[in-house]
Amino acid sequence: MASTDRPMTFRVALGLTVVAALALSGCGRKGPLEAPPSAQAVTTDQSADTGTPPSGPVKPKRHFFLDPLL
């Protein structure tokens, strides 16, 4: 009976590994990429030329517990 337990245990471990890999690959922030602080902003938007901020609601920044790793 011990010989049948090993393949089942291996399949369960492999399945959990695949599920964990898929779950972790989805981690990250949604939204556009952020430029480094030293980068110059190059836009063709007219609101950048006038110095007025773009219209629309401003979303608050939500912190995620894995942010320090990103």
C-alpha positions in Angstrom: 0.0 0.0 0.0 2.9 2.3 0.5 3.8 2.1 -3.2 0.4 3.7 -4.1 0.7 6.5 -1.6 3.9 7.9 -3.1 2.5 8.7 -6.6 -0.6 10.2 -5.1 1.5 12.4 -2.8 3.7 13.5 -5.7 0.6 14.4 -7.7 -0.8 16.5 -4.9 2.5 18.2 -4.3 2.9 18.9 -8.0 -0.7 20.3 -8.2 -0.2 22.6 -5.2 3.1 23.8 -6.7 1.4 24.6 -10.0 -1.5 26.4 -8.3 0.9 28.4 -6.1 3.0 29.4 -9.2 -0.1 30.6 -11.1 -1.3 32.5 -8.1 2.0 34.3 -7.5 2.4 35.1 -11.2 -0.7 37.2 -11.0 0.7 39.4 -8.2 1.5 43.0 -9.0 0.0 46.4 -9.5 -2.7 47.1 -12.0 -2.4 50.2 -14.1 0.2 51.9 -16.2 3.9 51.6 -15.7 5.6 54.2 -13.5 8.6 56.2 -14.8 11.7 56.5 -12.6 11.8 59.8 -10.6 14.7 61.1 -12.7 12.9 60.6 -16.0 11.7 63.5 -18.0 7.9 63.4 -18.8 7.3 63.5 -22.5 3.6 63.9 -23.3 1.6 65.3 -26.2 -1.4 66.1 -23.9 -2.3 69.8 -23.9 -3.0 69.8 -20.2 0.7 69.2 -19.6 1.5 72.4 -21.6 -0.8 74.6 -19.7 0.3 73.3 -16.3 -3.2 72.3 -15.2 -3.7 68.8 -13.8 -5.7 66.3 -15.9 -9.4 66.3 -15.2 -11.0 63.2 -13.6 -11.2 61.6 -10.2 -7.9 61.1 -8.3 -7.5 57.5 -7.0 -5.8 57.1 -3.6 -2.7 54.9 -3.7 -3.5 51.5 -2.2 -0.6 49.8 -0.5 0.0 46.0 -0.9 2.0 44.0 1.5 4.4 42.8 -1.2 5.1 46.4 -2.4 8.6 46.5 -0.9 9.6 43.6 -3.0 8.5 45.2 -6.3 
